[in-house]
């Protein structure tokens, strides 16, 4: 597991490989685009997008 930078002692898991960072950044771009199309119902921040996901993406413009 050393090639994945996985430390069993640490409670924090990080995306430290180039391929994992690419996957995560691609997801974030796609998610923000979907959030933009929904009209930023919780504001134009990452926190707002995360709240939107928590509510199941059922909200639209306020």
Steps between C-alpha positions, in 0.01 A plus 500: 500500500799733507443592137160650601654702784277313745595530865302260721591700812352826372124562534517736200491361147636726228497492123875516456535327168479686171222277369288548814544878486390493136186302588412730790561820303290367210217419738518847656487671160201292392322551832553878493366513143185315608469730801536805273224367273276463808546873564736488801210448747734517802747759374802491270730308735620143539317488835179599325549222248558246777176606670324460166635144473391429857142592406512259208528765227124559511519873564494766233527880494390676816 
